[in-house]
């Protein structure tokens, strides 16, 4: 039954998030992107600090090792993103360089393919994290899937916009985004069979999941929020971050009451 829950959770956190992002892309494009980013910050930090890390540290795993893994995870995510950013910024559209005709469109297409490959790998890893969370505690699995879905919608919306800019039609961009998101299901199923017989690995996978959530919130999403500095923009941000925290906290109370 746990495997069924994992498949359903990865379906919602991956494929459904891509469909929601695509619907927003068709209807409103990026109008609500900033609001979703703010809400995601509250959800990601709450799940990581109130649930995932406590679950890992309540195990019999060595505390110092878990803290070292948390630090290593943050540094590894930084390096991985640094490499991706360097690749992405190697060429800018209409950068003033004298390229052959069609070069910019070709580079944009390559950028779109890179987004799909990177997103597929990211979704695959998310699936493994969901599987680890469900194996540790079904309630933690639900919260992990929720946090992934919260940050996947704005991320998938951003990917959708990049793919459209790379020359794909909106329908093809949505199709490729959905196919990429299905990697989460594959990661969830594989993670279940790998970790089911290796329960001792769960605390370490949970710490990696927490480091991923913390890094995404602090290094990726918060800087986007900081670019909007007016009081008119800042107040909704505070409210939405608080809403994300409140929802996770409320679910915590409900789960622990049963």
C-alpha positions as CSV (number, residue, x, y, z in Angstrom):
1,X,0.0,0.0,0.0
2,X,2.9,2.3,0.7
3,X,4.1,2.0,-2.9
4,X,0.6,3.1,-4.1
5,X,0.8,6.2,-1.8
6,X,4.2,7.0,-3.2
7,X,3.0,6.7,-6.8
8,X,0.0,8.9,-6.1
9,X,2.1,11.5,-4.2
10,X,4.7,11.7,-6.9
11,X,1.9,12.0,-9.5
12,X,0.5,15.0,-7.6
13,X,3.8,16.6,-6.8
14,X,5.2,16.1,-10.3
15,X,2.7,15.7,-13.1
16,X,-0.2,17.6,-11.5
17,X,2.1,20.5,-10.6
18,X,3.2,20.7,-14.3
19,X,-0.4,20.7,-15.4
20,X,-1.3,23.5,-13.0
21,X,1.8,25.5,-14.1
22,X,0.8,24.9,-17.8
23,X,-2.8,26.1,-17.0
24,X,-1.4,29.2,-15.4
25,X,0.9,29.6,-18.4
26,X,-2.0,29.4,-20.8
27,X,-4.4,31.6,-18.8
28,X,-2.3,34.1,-16.8
29,X,1.3,33.4,-17.9
30,X,3.6,34.6,-15.1
31,X,1.1,36.9,-13.4
32,X,1.0,35.0,-10.1
33,X,4.6,33.7,-10.1
34,X,5.8,36.0,-7.3
35,X,2.9,35.1,-5.1
36,X,3.6,31.3,-5.5
37,X,7.3,31.9,-4.7
38,X,6.5,33.6,-1.4
39,X,4.1,30.8,-0.4
40,X,6.6,28.1,-1.4
41,X,9.3,29.6,0.9
42,X,7.0,29.2,4.0
43,X,6.1,25.6,3.0
44,X,9.6,24.5,2.2
45,X,11.3,25.9,5.4
46,X,8.5,24.6,7.6
47,X,8.6,21.1,6.3
48,X,12.4,21.0,6.4
49,X,12.9,22.4,9.9
50,X,9.7,21.2,11.6
51,X,9.4,17.7,10.1
52,X,12.1,16.3,7.9
53,X,15.1,17.2,10.1
54,X,13.4,16.2,13.4
55,X,12.4,12.9,11.9
56,X,16.0,12.2,10.8
57,X,17.5,13.3,14.2
58,X,15.1,11.2,16.2
59,X,16.7,8.1,14.6
60,X,19.7,6.2,15.9
61,X,22.0,7.8,13.3
62,X,25.0,9.7,14.6
63,X,24.1,13.4,15.1
64,X,27.4,14.8,14.0
65,X,27.2,12.7,10.8
66,X,23.8,14.1,10.0
67,X,24.9,17.7,10.6
68,X,27.9,17.1,8.3
69,X,25.6,15.7,5.7
70,X,23.3,18.7,6.0
71,X,26.3,21.0,5.5
72,X,27.6,18.9,2.6
73,X,24.1,18.8,1.0
74,X,23.9,22.6,1.0
75,X,27.4,23.0,-0.5
76,X,26.7,20.4,-3.2
77,X,23.5,22.0,-4.2
78,X,25.3,25.4,-4.4
79,X,28.0,23.9,-6.6
80,X,25.5,22.1,-8.9
81,X,23.6,25.3,-9.4
82,X,26.8,27.2,-10.0
83,X,27.7,24.9,-12.8
84,X,24.2,25.1,-14.3
85,X,24.2,28.9,-14.1
86,X,27.6,29.1,-15.7
87,X,26.4,27.0,-18.5
88,X,23.2,28.9,-18.9
89,X,24.9,32.3,-18.9
90,X,27.6,31.3,-21.4
91,X,25.6,32.9,-24.1
92,X,23.0,35.6,-23.9
93,X,20.4,36.4,-26.5
94,X,21.4,39.4,-28.6
95,X,24.5,39.9,-26.6
96,X,26.2,42.0,-29.2
97,X,28.5,39.3,-30.4
98,X,28.6,38.6,-34.1
99,X,27.1,35.1,-34.4
100,X,25.9,33.5,-37.6
101,X,22.3,33.9,-38.6
102,X,20.0,31.8,-36.5
103,X,22.6,31.3,-33.8
104,X,20.5,32.9,-31.1
105,X,17.5,30.7,-31.9
106,X,19.7,27.6,-31.9
107,X,21.2,28.5,-28.5
108,X,17.7,29.2,-27.1
109,X,16.6,25.7,-28.3
110,X,19.7,24.2,-26.6
111,X,18.8,26.0,-23.5
112,X,15.3,24.6,-23.6
113,X,16.7,21.1,-23.9
114,X,19.0,21.7,-21.0
115,X,16.0,22.8,-18.9
116,X,14.1,19.6,-19.8
117,X,17.1,17.3,-18.9
118,X,17.8,19.2,-15.7
119,X,14.2,19.2,-14.7
120,X,13.8,15.5,-15.4
121,X,16.8,14.7,-13.1
122,X,15.4,17.0,-10.5
123,X,12.0,15.4,-10.6
124,X,13.6,11.9,-10.4
125,X,15.5,12.9,-7.2
126,X,12.3,14.4,-5.8
127,X,10.6,11.0,-6.3
128,X,13.3,9.3,-4.3
129,X,12.9,11.8,-1.5
130,X,9.1,11.3,-1.4
131,X,9.7,7.5,-1.2
132,X,12.1,8.0,1.7
133,X,9.7,10.2,3.5
134,X,6.8,7.8,3.2
135,X,8.9,4.9,4.3
136,X,9.9,6.9,7.4
137,X,6.4,8.0,8.2
138,X,3.3,8.3,5.9
139,X,2.5,11.7,7.4
140,X,5.9,13.0,6.6
141,X,5.5,11.6,3.1
142,X,2.3,13.7,2.6
143,X,4.1,16.9,3.9
144,X,7.1,16.2,1.7
145,X,4.9,15.8,-1.4
146,X,3.1,19.0,-0.4
147,X,6.3,21.0,-0.1
148,X,7.6,19.6,-3.5
149,X,4.3,20.5,-5.2
150,X,4.5,24.0,-3.7
151,X,7.8,24.8,-5.2
152,X,7.3,22.8,-8.4
153,X,4.4,25.0,-9.6
154,X,6.5,28.2,-9.9
155,X,9.5,26.2,-11.1
156,X,7.4,24.5,-13.8
157,X,5.9,27.8,-14.8
158,X,9.3,29.2,-15.2
159,X,10.4,26.2,-17.3
160,X,7.2,26.6,-19.4
161,X,8.1,30.2,-20.2
162,X,11.7,29.2,-21.1
163,X,10.5,26.5,-23.4
164,X,8.1,28.8,-25.1
165,X,10.8,31.4,-25.5
166,X,13.0,28.6,-27.0
167,X,10.6,28.2,-29.8
168,X,8.1,25.5,-28.7
169,X,4.4,26.0,-29.0
170,X,2.6,26.3,-25.6
171,X,1.0,22.8,-26.2
172,X,4.4,21.2,-26.9
173,X,6.0,23.0,-23.9
174,X,3.2,21.7,-21.6
175,X,3.6,18.1,-23.1
176,X,7.4,18.1,-22.5
177,X,7.0,19.6,-19.0
178,X,4.5,16.8,-18.1
179,X,6.8,14.1,-19.5
180,X,9.7,15.5,-17.6
181,X,7.6,15.5,-14.4
182,X,6.8,11.8,-14.8
183,X,10.4,11.1,-13.8
184,X,9.2,11.8,-10.3
185,X,7.1,8.6,-10.4
186,X,10.0,6.6,-11.7
187,X,12.2,8.0,-8.9
188,X,9.5,7.2,-6.3
189,X,9.1,3.6,-7.4
190,X,12.9,3.0,-7.6
191,X,13.4,4.8,-4.2
192,X,10.8,2.5,-2.6
193,X,12.5,-0.7,-3.7
194,X,16.0,0.6,-2.9
195,X,15.2,1.9,0.6
196,X,12.6,-0.5,1.7
197,X,15.3,-3.1,2.7
198,X,17.7,-0.4,3.9
199,X,15.9,1.5,6.6
200,X,19.2,2.6,8.1
201,X,19.7,4.9,5.1
202,X,16.4,6.8,5.6
203,X,17.7,9.4,8.1
204,X,20.5,10.3,5.7
205,X,18.2,10.6,2.7
206,X,15.8,12.8,4.8
207,X,18.7,15.1,5.7
208,X,19.5,15.5,2.0
209,X,15.9,16.2,1.4
210,X,15.9,18.9,4.1
211,X,19.1,20.5,2.7
212,X,17.4,20.6,-0.7
213,X,14.3,22.3,0.6
214,X,16.4,24.8,2.7
215,X,18.7,25.6,-0.2
216,X,15.8,26.1,-2.7
217,X,14.1,28.5,-0.2
218,X,17.1,30.5,0.9
219,X,19.3,30.6,-2.2
220,X,16.7,30.5,-5.0
221,X,13.4,31.8,-3.9
222,X,14.2,34.4,-1.3
223,X,16.5,36.3,-3.6
224,X,13.6,36.6,-6.1
225,X,11.5,38.0,-3.3
226,X,14.2,40.5,-2.3
227,X,14.0,42.1,-5.7
228,X,10.6,43.5,-4.9
229,X,11.3,46.0,-2.2
230,X,8.3,48.3,-2.1
231,X,5.9,48.1,0.9
232,X,3.1,47.2,-1.5
233,X,5.0,44.1,-2.6
234,X,6.6,43.2,0.7
235,X,3.4,43.0,2.8
236,X,1.8,40.2,0.6
237,X,5.2,38.4,0.7
238,X,5.1,38.3,4.6
239,X,1.5,37.2,4.5
240,X,2.1,34.4,2.0
241,X,5.2,33.1,3.8
242,X,3.2,33.1,7.0
243,X,0.4,31.3,5.2
244,X,2.8,28.6,4.1
245,X,4.1,28.1,7.6
246,X,0.6,28.2,9.1
247,X,-0.7,25.5,6.7
248,X,2.2,23.2,7.5
249,X,1.9,23.8,11.2
250,X,-1.9,23.1,11.1
251,X,-1.3,19.9,9.2
252,X,1.3,19.0,11.9
253,X,-1.3,19.5,14.7
254,X,-3.9,17.5,12.8
255,X,-1.5,14.6,12.1
256,X,-0.3,14.4,15.6
257,X,-3.9,14.4,16.9
258,X,-4.5,11.1,15.1
